[in-house]
Amino acid sequence: MNKIIKEIKLKAKDIPCTGCAEDMEIILRNQEGILEAKVDYGEEIIHIKYDPEVIERTEVIHAARRIGDISKIISEQ
């Protein structure tokens, strides 16, 4: 049986440095249910893959907002 994995891309504002982007990835990955987190410092985009059976979409967005200034949702799958 295949597990359903969801993805969300968020536009962030004012990520201070590449080290901060790496810290953001670590913090997000430590959240239960988030399987992968990549923060593109140059484009200011946060790409998250998560297990919807473990964490809800709104919780994923709240987790990202706790660590960065999220301006909008770019896409969801």
ZIHUNOR-V329553 format. One record per residue. N is the residue number from 0. NEAR is the number of other C-alpha atoms within 8 Angstrom. Layout:
N	NEAR
N	NEAR
This chain:
0	2
1	3
2	4
3	6
4	8
5	10
6	10
7	12
8	12
9	13
10	12
11	13
12	9
13	6
14	11
15	6
16	7
17	8
18	6
19	9
20	13
21	9
22	8
23	11
24	11
25	9
26	8
27	11
28	11
29	7
30	8
31	7
32	10
33	15
34	9
35	9
36	13
37	8
38	12
39	9
40	10
41	4
42	5
43	12
44	11
45	12
46	12
47	12
48	12
49	13
50	12
51	11
52	6
53	7
54	12
55	8
56	7
57	6
58	8
59	11
60	8
61	8
62	10
63	10
64	9
65	6
66	7
67	10
68	8
69	10
70	8
71	7
72	9
73	8
74	7
75	8
76	5
